[in-house]
Amino acid sequence: MRKMYDDFIQQKPKEMAKTMSDMTNKYINPETHQPTQVPASHYEKELGYEIERSIAQETNRQVLTIMYNQLNALKKDNPKHFYQALICMDNNLNPKDLRIPEQVAMNHTYDFLEQQEKIEKKNFRFLNQDISEEYRKAISDPNLQARYVEASNFLENEESRELNRIKDEDLKSLNEQETSNNNYYSNDLDEDYEMDY
């Protein structure tokens, strides 16, 4: 049995547009209880788009989807580094070239951002002027810089003390083991010496 589609695909674009307009007009909108009016010229224009343009639009959408998925995965995997990378990008900074004040400002900005995210929950938006302002404020505030550097120095000193303690324990253990081995060999030599006489 022949269907409307079979006739439709054999029509020229202008005829197709009129047919589509008529089909759309048959749809009664449940809210307004009126037929849906779409002029044939709209469909004719849509049908006239070049395939390359349509493909380009679809490719752009696919690239956007891929980037969205990658960024979303990065954010879920490590939110701190994700946001810090965005802060670097927003301020034209290369992470490998960060100086101490910039690192401090970035860490402070992330702390601020994290706090805002907790407060605002679902209303939180990263692309927010307050976050950029917080970075600019943090990089120029010597008191804030001093607090972060002091905290960082304290942690480094604690780590150094812990590492030195572990090294001392390891050296002590090695020395005790060496002494024990030397005593063992010394006793063994004494026994051999006594056996020869």
N, C-alpha and C positions, 0 to 999 in steps of 0.2 A: 504494500500500500504506500502510495506516495505521500510524503509529509511536506509541510510548509517549508521546512529547512531545505529540502531538495530544490524548491523553486527559489528560495531566498539566495542561496549561494550562486545561482546563475544570473542574478540581477547585477546591474551596474551600481556603483557607489551611491549615486543620486536616488535611485529607486530603493536601494537598501535603506537609506536614511529615512525616506518617507514611510517605508514598511515598519521600521523600528519606532518611528514617532507614533504611528497608528497603534502599534502593540502597547507602547507605554501609555497611550491615552486610554486604553481599555482598563488599566489598573486604577481602581477606586481607592483613594487614600482613606484608611480607616479613621483618621483623626478629623479630616475635613469633609469626608464623604463626597469628594469631588474627584473627577478624573485627573490624572497626572499629565500635565501639559509640558512636553519637551519639544521644541521646534525641530523640524527635520534638519535645519541648517547646523544644529549642534552635532547631530550624528554624522552628518556629511563631513564636518570639520574633523571629528574624531577619526573617521574612516580614512581621511586624507593624510593623516600623519605618516611620515616616512617610517619604515620599519626600523632603520638605524636609530632614529630618535627614540622610538619605543624601547628598543633593545638597550640603548644608553641609559634610559630612565630605570629600566629593570636592573641593569648592571650596577648603577649607582645605589639602588635600594639594597642589592645583595652585598655590596662593599660596606655600606653603612651597617647592615645587619652583622656582618663578620666583625667589624670594628667594635660594635656594641657588645657582642658576645665576648670578645677578647678582653675589652676593658672591664666588663662585668666580672669575668673570671679573675682578672688581676685584682680587682677591688675585694672580691670575696676571699682570695688567697692571702693577701697581705694588705689590708686597708691602709696601714700607716705609710708604707712605701708608695702605695698607689697615690695617696693624697699628697705626699711630699713631692713626688714626681710632677704632679699637676701644679703644685706651688712653684716648683722650679720653672716649669714651662710658662706659667703665667707671669713670672718675673724675669724671664729671659736668662735663667741661670743654668749652667752646666753642672750637674752634680759632682763631677770629678774636679771642678775648679772652685768648690765652695770654700770660703774662708770661715774662720771661727764665728764672726758676727752673723754671717749668713746662715750657718748651721744652727746657731742659737735661735735666730729669728724663725727659721723653718720649723724647728722643734716646738717653739712656743706657739707658732701659728697652728701646727697640727694639734697641740693640746687644746688650743682655743676651739678649733674646728670640731674636735672630738666632743668637747663639752657642749657646743652648740647642737651637735647631732643628738646628744642625749636629751637636751632640753626640748628641742623642736620635734624630735622623733620623725614622723612621716612628712612633716612640713619642711624638713631640712633641705636646703638647696646649696650645693657646693658653689655654684656660680653666683656668688653673693659678694657685694662690695665690701661688707664688713670684714670678710676674711682677707681680702687684699689690703685693706686698711690696717688690719691687725699685724700683717707681715711688715708693712712700712713702719708702723709704730715700733714694733719689736726690734727692727734693725737699727733704729736710731735712739733707743732708750738704753743709756748706759747702766742704769740700775737693774733693769731686766737682764741685760747681757751679763752683768756681774753675778747675779743669782744663778743663772744657768751654768756659767763657767765654774763657780764655786761648787755647785752640786756635781758637775762633771769631774772636777778635780778630786772631790771627796771620794767618788766612786772609783776613780782610777787608783787613788792611794789605797783604798780598801782592797782592790784587786791585787795590787802590787804586794801588799802585806800578806795576803792569802797565798799568792804564788811563792813568795819568799819562805813562808812557813812550810809549804809543801816541799820546796827544794831542800830546806834544812832537814826535814823529816826523812826525805829520801837519802840525803847524804849521810845522815846519822845511821840509817838502816844499812846502807852500803858499807860504812866503816865498821859497824858491828859485825856484819856478815864477813867482811874481810878479816877482821881480827879473829873471828871464830874459825875461819878457814886456816889462817896462819897457825893458830894454836893446834888445830887438828893435824896439820902437816908436821908441825914441830914435834908433837907427841909421837907421830908415826916414825919420824926420823930417829928420835931417841930410842924407840923400841928396836929399830933396825941396828942401831949402833951397839946397843947392849947385846943383841943376839950375836954379833960378830965376835965378841970377846968372850 
